[in-house]
Amino acid sequence: MDKFFESLSFWIERVLAVAFAAAVILSFVNVIGRYVFGETILWADEIQIYIMIWMAFMGAVVATWRHMHLRMDLLFRMLPAALRLWVQFLELATMIVLSAVVVFLSGQYAYDMHSLGRLSDVAQVPMWIPHSGVALGFSLILCIALWQMWKLVFRRKYPAAVGGSAG
């Protein structure tokens, strides 16, 4: 599973890079159009917002896998090893519960948007698409947290941080 999540993170990063480049290019073209030609791409701002939504929640997946999420760990590092395991357990349990709630609520909302056939105001993008970014992102975060919990409980091992701070 570690290899799967590492590969998934690798590919998410590549897709995020392309999405970011597309958003920057779209913004640049829109600025040139607005200030040089007096014309704008009306749907550009909407699309950029939807790209940013997906970038935020898919980026959160990579941050979760790599333990790069924000954490106050000065006191954590001073705790005895057994107590650190309990803190990690509580962190993961909280992440699992909260992620499951967000998956349920955001999935329900995206489904409702799909059922209603709701489209965005200008770009006419089906609204379930931007809203499903939240559900997908937290679904993947939930899977990562469950895997990390399994490793913590059954292997008594918490994976070391790749680029952030974790135990």
HUTA-V781343 format. One line per field, one symbol per residue. phi: phi as a letter, one per 20 degrees, with the letter a starting at -180 (. if undefined). A space follows every 10 residues. Layout:
phi=???
//
This chain:
phi=.gfffffgfg ffgfffffff ffffffffff ffgfeddmcc egefffffff ffffffefff fffffeldff bedffgfeff gfffffffff gfffffffff ffgfffffff fffffemfdf fdfmfgffff ffffffgfff fffffffffg fffedlcdff feccdbf
//
